Structure formats: C-alpha cells, structure tokens
C-alpha cells in the first residue's frame, strides 16, 4: 500500500512538473518560408498525379503547395476534386468552400457552388436515418 502511494505521488509530481514546463518540450517547427514558385511546382506535380489517378499523392502535393503559399486558391479547388475521387465529401466540401472564400469571383465559381450544393445534399442524405416502408 505504501509503495502504491509513493508511485502515485511520483506520478502526480511528474505530471505537475510537465504542466508547468520544467521539462523541455520539443520546439515547434517553423512553417516553410513563403515560396510561390515552389507552390506552383507542387500544384503542377499534383495535377499530374490527379490525372494519373494517384489521388493520395496529388493530395500530398496540393497540401504542400499550401505550406509555401497559404492563401493560394487553386490547390484548394484541386484538393476538393481529389477528395471527391477518394470519397471524402467532407474534406472536398471544406476545400471547395475555402477556394471560394479566397477567390469568390472565380471564373468557375458557379460550377464550384453547384458541387458544394451537391455535396451538401449527399452528406445530408447520408446523415438521415434510412426510412422503412411498410
């Protein structure tokens, strides 16, 4: 019983010390520097993967493009397309909406709004319980 109390006291002490920052924590990695050319290159490679049907590789490249140019609209639209292909409608919807936030007057805005509406309908239908006839 005494050993259990000692272990509990030690564990509580370690927890408290870690909460106040006595133990060094790993530094947060710095975001990559703004690099539009690198972002463009990632989009170019991502489009290649998207056309070849390698959707996960495309997603990785589009996400990397956003690291180098965070408010770049095009990768969001392309992420929406890729996520639709792998049947992740929530992610597709999120990226299409972000695309229009960044570029509300995009040439293809009407088409993207239709995709958003369709995805919302599909998600709503998935969330509804199945009706039983009879």
C-alpha positions as CSV (number, residue, x, y, z in Angstrom):
1,X,0.0,0.0,0.0
2,X,2.8,2.3,0.9
3,X,4.5,1.6,-2.4
4,X,1.3,2.4,-4.3
5,X,1.1,5.8,-2.6
6,X,4.7,6.5,-3.4
7,X,4.2,5.7,-7.1
8,X,1.0,7.8,-7.2
9,X,2.8,10.8,-5.6
10,X,5.7,10.5,-8.0
11,X,3.4,10.3,-11.0
12,X,1.4,13.4,-9.8
13,X,4.7,15.2,-9.3
14,X,5.9,14.4,-12.8
15,X,2.5,15.5,-14.2
16,X,2.6,18.8,-12.4
17,X,6.2,19.5,-13.4
18,X,5.4,18.7,-17.0
19,X,2.4,21.0,-16.9
20,X,4.5,24.0,-15.7
21,X,7.1,23.5,-18.3
22,X,10.1,22.2,-16.2
23,X,10.8,19.5,-18.7
24,X,12.0,20.9,-22.0
25,X,9.4,20.5,-24.8
26,X,10.2,20.0,-28.5
27,X,10.3,23.3,-30.3
28,X,7.5,23.7,-32.8
29,X,8.9,23.5,-36.4
30,X,8.8,26.8,-38.2
31,X,6.5,26.9,-41.2
32,X,8.3,26.9,-44.5
33,X,9.0,30.4,-46.0
34,X,6.6,31.9,-48.5
35,X,7.8,30.4,-51.8
36,X,5.2,30.8,-54.7
37,X,7.4,29.1,-57.2
38,X,7.7,26.0,-55.0
39,X,3.9,26.2,-54.5
40,X,3.4,26.3,-58.3
41,X,5.7,23.3,-58.8
42,X,3.8,21.3,-56.3
43,X,0.5,22.1,-58.0
44,X,2.0,21.1,-61.3
45,X,3.1,17.7,-59.9
46,X,-0.2,17.3,-58.1
47,X,-2.1,17.8,-61.3
48,X,0.0,15.1,-62.9
49,X,-0.9,12.7,-60.1
50,X,-4.5,13.7,-60.2
51,X,-4.7,12.9,-64.0
52,X,-3.0,9.5,-63.4
53,X,-5.5,8.6,-60.7
54,X,-2.9,8.7,-57.8
55,X,-5.2,10.8,-55.6
56,X,-3.3,10.4,-52.4
57,X,-0.1,11.6,-54.0
58,X,-2.0,14.5,-55.5
59,X,-3.4,15.5,-52.2
60,X,0.0,15.5,-50.6
61,X,1.4,17.8,-53.3
62,X,-1.5,20.2,-53.1
63,X,-1.2,20.4,-49.3
64,X,2.5,21.0,-49.7
65,X,1.7,23.8,-52.1
66,X,-0.4,25.4,-49.4
67,X,2.5,25.3,-47.0
68,X,4.5,27.5,-49.3
69,X,1.6,29.8,-50.4
70,X,-1.2,29.5,-47.8
71,X,-3.8,31.7,-49.5
72,X,-3.4,30.1,-52.9
73,X,-6.9,29.2,-54.2
74,X,-6.1,26.7,-56.9
75,X,-4.8,23.9,-54.6
76,X,-8.0,24.1,-52.6
77,X,-10.1,23.5,-55.7
78,X,-7.9,20.7,-56.7
79,X,-7.9,19.2,-53.2
80,X,-11.7,19.3,-53.5
81,X,-11.6,17.3,-56.7
82,X,-9.1,14.8,-55.3
83,X,-11.1,14.3,-52.1
84,X,-14.2,13.7,-54.1
85,X,-12.4,11.0,-56.0
86,X,-11.5,9.1,-52.8
87,X,-15.0,9.6,-51.4
88,X,-14.2,12.1,-48.7
89,X,-17.0,14.5,-49.2
90,X,-16.5,16.5,-46.0
91,X,-12.9,17.3,-47.0
92,X,-13.9,18.1,-50.6
93,X,-16.6,20.4,-49.3
94,X,-14.2,22.2,-46.9
95,X,-11.7,22.8,-49.7
96,X,-14.2,24.0,-52.3
97,X,-15.6,26.4,-49.7
98,X,-12.1,27.7,-49.0
99,X,-11.5,28.1,-52.7
100,X,-14.5,30.4,-53.0
101,X,-13.5,32.3,-49.8
102,X,-10.2,33.1,-51.4
103,X,-11.5,33.7,-54.9
104,X,-15.2,34.4,-54.8
105,X,-15.4,35.8,-58.4
106,X,-13.5,32.8,-59.8
107,X,-14.3,32.0,-63.4
108,X,-15.7,28.6,-62.4
109,X,-17.4,29.9,-59.2
110,X,-20.9,28.8,-60.4
111,X,-19.6,25.3,-61.1
112,X,-18.0,25.0,-57.7
113,X,-21.1,26.3,-56.0
114,X,-23.1,23.5,-57.7
115,X,-20.5,21.0,-56.5
116,X,-20.8,22.4,-53.0
117,X,-24.6,22.2,-53.1
118,X,-24.5,18.6,-54.4
119,X,-22.0,17.5,-51.7
120,X,-24.2,19.1,-49.0
121,X,-27.2,17.2,-50.3
122,X,-25.3,14.0,-50.4
123,X,-24.0,14.5,-46.9
124,X,-27.4,15.3,-45.6
125,X,-28.8,12.1,-47.2
126,X,-26.1,10.1,-45.5
127,X,-26.9,11.5,-42.1
128,X,-30.6,10.8,-42.4
129,X,-31.7,7.5,-40.9
130,X,-33.0,5.1,-43.6
131,X,-36.8,5.1,-43.9
132,X,-38.6,1.8,-43.5
133,X,-41.5,1.3,-45.9
134,X,-44.2,-1.0,-44.7
